[in-house]
Structures are given as C-alpha cells and as structure tokens.
C-alpha cells in the first residue's frame, strides 16, 4: 500500500514539475500560464498590471509608461515588485 501511495505522489509531483517548466517557457515567450486559478487586473494612472495565479506560482504582466514587463514568481511574491 505504501508503494502505491509513493508512486501516486511521485507521478503527481512529476506532472506538476512538467507544468511548471511548460508555464515558465510560456512566460519567457510572454504568454500567460496554461492553467489559471485566478486572474486579476489592476489599473494605475500610468498603465495596468495583470496577475495570473496558477498551481503554486504567479505570472505577472505590467505596462507602465509604455514599457511592458513580464514576471514569473512564487505565490508569495507581490505584483508591486514588478512595477
């Protein structure tokens, strides 16, 4: 029984790691993550910011004074660090 649970946990972690790598590649190409648990848009005087929350990480997109920035970070990272 322990072996079956160990195999299931290993498969789940491997699939999550593959999704993380896939979404990181998408972020490098300035695309949002494949799986989005939530999406927020913030409006500022000089632009906007979008935050996509996925499975354990966030993808940020911000435009400020005509400059477009992208970021990929863990859940605890704030969108303010990108601006």
Residue frames relative to the residue before (quaternion, step in Angstrom):
aa qw qx qy qz dx dy dz
X 1.0000 0.0000 0.0000 0.0000 0.00 0.00 0.00
X 0.6481 0.5189 -0.3183 0.4576 3.59 0.98 -0.84
X 0.6388 0.5367 -0.3280 0.4430 3.55 1.06 -0.76
X 0.6385 0.5219 -0.3212 0.4657 3.59 1.01 -0.78
X 0.6567 0.4971 -0.3047 0.4782 3.59 0.94 -0.88
X 0.6391 0.5275 -0.3180 0.4607 3.58 1.00 -0.81
X 0.6528 0.5032 -0.3051 0.4771 3.58 0.98 -0.83
X 0.6532 0.5129 -0.3151 0.4593 3.59 0.92 -0.86
X 0.6604 0.4967 -0.3046 0.4737 3.59 0.92 -0.87
X 0.6417 0.5247 -0.3167 0.4610 3.59 0.98 -0.83
X 0.6599 0.4993 -0.3088 0.4689 3.60 0.93 -0.86
X 0.6478 0.5122 -0.3201 0.4643 3.60 0.94 -0.85
X 0.6727 0.4876 -0.2963 0.4710 3.60 0.91 -0.88
X 0.6399 0.5160 -0.3268 0.4664 3.60 1.02 -0.74
X 0.6544 0.4978 -0.3139 0.4748 3.61 0.97 -0.79
X 0.6361 0.5152 -0.3270 0.4723 3.60 1.02 -0.77
X 0.6499 0.5111 -0.3160 0.4654 3.60 0.97 -0.84
X 0.6439 0.5055 -0.3241 0.4742 3.61 0.99 -0.74
X 0.6427 0.5073 -0.3192 0.4771 3.59 1.01 -0.77
X 0.6269 0.5368 -0.3257 0.4613 3.57 1.02 -0.80
X 0.6695 0.4851 -0.2919 0.4808 3.59 0.89 -0.91
X 0.6459 0.5215 -0.3139 0.4608 3.60 0.95 -0.89
X 0.6966 0.4599 -0.2772 0.4758 3.59 0.89 -0.91
X 0.5971 0.5405 -0.3681 0.4647 3.60 1.10 -0.56
X 0.6430 0.5038 -0.3182 0.4813 3.59 0.97 -0.80
X 0.6293 0.5144 -0.3299 0.4802 3.59 1.04 -0.76
X 0.6496 0.5192 -0.3191 0.4546 3.61 0.98 -0.82
X 0.6233 0.5290 -0.3388 0.4657 3.59 1.01 -0.76
X 0.7153 0.4032 -0.2331 0.5211 3.59 1.12 -0.69
X 0.5032 -0.7046 0.3753 0.3308 3.58 1.31 0.42
X 0.4835 0.6135 -0.4631 0.4188 3.55 0.95 0.99
X 0.5148 -0.6416 0.4612 0.3327 3.62 -1.04 0.66
X 0.6615 -0.5231 0.3504 0.4074 3.61 -1.21 0.35
X 0.6181 -0.5619 0.4147 0.3609 3.53 -1.26 0.50
X 0.7694 0.2054 -0.1031 0.5960 3.59 0.91 -0.94
X 0.0530 -0.8005 0.5970 -0.0093 3.57 -0.66 1.14
X 0.2642 -0.7699 0.5618 0.1477 3.58 -0.62 1.12
X 0.7816 -0.0762 0.0392 0.6179 3.56 1.13 -0.66
X 0.1495 -0.7665 0.6210 0.0667 3.50 -1.28 0.51
X 0.0161 -0.7961 0.6046 -0.0212 3.58 -0.80 1.02
X 0.1495 -0.7611 0.6248 0.0894 3.54 -1.13 0.73
X 0.1413 -0.7756 0.6134 0.0474 3.55 -0.91 1.01
X 0.2055 -0.7699 0.5934 0.1136 3.57 -0.92 0.92
X 0.0808 -0.7757 0.6257 0.0133 3.55 -0.96 0.96
X 0.6643 -0.5003 0.3619 0.4213 3.58 -1.23 0.26
X 0.7825 0.3294 -0.1679 0.5010 3.57 0.98 -0.80
X 0.8223 -0.0642 0.0321 0.5645 3.62 1.19 0.25
X 0.4453 -0.6576 0.5292 0.2989 3.53 -1.19 -0.64
X 0.1434 -0.7518 0.6307 0.1283 3.53 -1.36 0.13
X 0.1385 -0.7650 0.6245 0.0746 3.56 -1.07 0.80
X 0.1094 -0.7798 0.6156 0.0307 3.54 -1.04 0.85
X 0.0862 -0.7778 0.6223 0.0168 3.56 -0.76 1.09
X 0.1738 -0.7783 0.5972 0.0860 3.58 -0.76 1.05
X 0.0789 -0.7900 0.6079 0.0130 3.54 -0.88 1.01
X 0.7619 -0.3770 0.2736 0.4501 3.58 -1.19 -0.43
X 0.8515 -0.0542 -0.0171 0.5213 3.57 0.20 1.29
X 0.7735 0.2202 -0.1411 0.5774 3.58 1.24 0.06
X 0.3103 -0.7324 0.5801 0.1754 3.54 -1.36 0.31
X 0.1932 -0.7207 0.6507 0.1410 3.49 -1.32 0.49
X 0.1432 -0.8005 0.5804 0.0429 3.56 -0.83 1.04
X 0.0191 -0.7431 0.6685 0.0230 3.51 -1.22 0.65
X 0.0716 0.8115 -0.5732 0.0882 3.60 -0.69 1.04
X 0.1090 -0.7564 0.6412 0.0694 3.52 -1.10 0.77
X 0.0801 0.7870 -0.6009 0.1147 3.53 -0.73 1.13
X 0.8421 -0.0492 -0.0183 0.5368 3.58 -0.70 1.11
X 0.7349 -0.4371 0.2315 0.4640 3.57 0.96 0.86
X 0.6226 0.5213 -0.3414 0.4733 3.60 1.27 -0.04
X 0.2111 -0.7801 0.5804 0.0998 3.58 -0.77 1.05
X 0.0417 -0.8007 0.5973 -0.0204 3.58 -0.79 1.07
X 0.1521 -0.7738 0.6108 0.0711 3.54 -1.20 0.65
X 0.0022 0.8077 -0.5895 0.0067 3.55 -1.16 0.56
X 0.1587 -0.7423 0.6470 0.0723 3.52 -1.28 0.55
X 0.1497 0.8214 -0.5213 0.1767 3.59 -0.46 1.16
X 0.6118 -0.5279 0.4228 0.4102 3.59 -1.27 0.21
X 0.7199 -0.4849 0.2976 0.3976 3.57 -1.26 0.40
X 0.6981 0.4950 -0.2860 0.4311 3.59 0.98 -0.76
X 0.5308 0.6268 -0.4107 0.3958 3.62 1.23 -0.12
X 0.3733 -0.7446 0.5180 0.1945 3.56 -0.95 0.92
X 0.5423 -0.6116 0.4671 0.3372 3.56 -1.15 0.60
X 0.5701 0.6097 -0.3807 0.3980 3.60 1.14 -0.48
X 0.5935 0.5766 -0.3682 0.4240 3.60 1.15 -0.47
X 0.6446 0.5167 -0.3206 0.4633 3.59 1.20 -0.43
X 0.6440 0.5293 -0.3258 0.4461 3.60 1.04 -0.69
